[in-house]
Amino acid sequence: MKICEICGKIYSQNLYHHQLKYPIFDFMDFPVTFQIFGKTILSHPVFETVGIFIGMRFYFYLKRKSKEKLSFNTSAAVLIGATAGALIGSKLIGNLENPYILLNDFNLKRFWTNNTIVGGLAFGLIGVELAKKIVGHKESTGDLIVYPLILAMIIGRIGCFLTGIHEETYGLPTDSIFGMHLGDEYLRHPVALYEIVFLLLLWIVLKTIENKERHSSGFIFQLFMLSYFSFRFLLDFIKPKIDIIGNLGTIQLVCISVIIYYFFKLRETKFVTSR
């Protein structure tokens, strides 16, 4: 038996023999880094930055082609609300994944660099809704951002994968065929790759629904949020986490809240669509 140095759980010796059965998955050294201005930078922040840039360019491209035109005040309010909410939420939820460290050993640098897309999406939504109330805009503004958001997330997850275990975006040890060495002695679930595959499939499904079915404004965004947060709720069972309530971590509790919210939102949208 072996004890994982990262998550503290005990795993069988079979994990060490797994690489002999599935050597095709052991073809990389982690982490992958870049030399930028003489400094060694992990892949995650590099790909995250590139993903945000490309995602924003894609969004503005779609916005120029869109028939739905928002006023400058509405567009500015939504952009500010989304950015502020996502910034606050990503860091707050990211640090609350381990509330014991946050409360007992607060470190400003660690707080600022600890992020999660789950918090960014959830609080970005809150920021947008507040901004819309301020400017008096009642229509949904989310559909246009769905595919740029998925694209940015896919690029960011490539960086997560290449970073291995050097940031908290890796999976638990496994002896399944999908196990990979991500920078330590354990074969782990490559959860970043799982998420990339899910996002690609989700893109295809949403595009199919968008092209074949009539729907009210906001329906595609609501489907995206419900689907992604449901996926993340399940995915976090195979990621190291601190249990907060039962065997659920902070991210999973946030996911449950968003899932419940969008379950009722979709019911309202379906009623409006079919009416």
Sequence and secondary structure as in RCSB ss.txt:
>XXXX:A:sequence
MKICEICGKIYSQNLYHHQLKYPIFDFMDFPVTFQIFGKTILSHPVFETVGIFIGMRFYFYLKRKSKEKLSFNTS
AAVLIGATAGALIGSKLIGNLENPYILLNDFNLKRFWTNNTIVGGLAFGLIGVELAKKIVGHKESTGDLIVYPLI
LAMIIGRIGCFLTGIHEETYGLPTDSIFGMHLGDEYLRHPVALYEIVFLLLLWIVLKTIENKERHSSGFIFQLFM
LSYFSFRFLLDFIKPKIDIIGNLGTIQLVCISVIIYYFFKLRETKFVTSR
>XXXX:A:secstr
 EE TTT  EE THHHHHHHH GGG    S  EEEETTEEEEHHHHHHHHHHHHHHHHHHHHHHH S    HHHH
HHHHHHHHHHHHHHHHHHHHHTSHHHHHHS  HHHHHH   HHHHHHHHHHHHHHHHHHHT  S   GGGHHHHH
HHHHHHHHHHHHHGGGSS    B  STT EE SSSSEE  HHHHHHHHHHHHHHHHHHHHHHS   TTHHHHHHH
HHHHHHHHHHGGGS    SBTTB HHHHHHHHHHHHHHHHHHHHHHHHH 
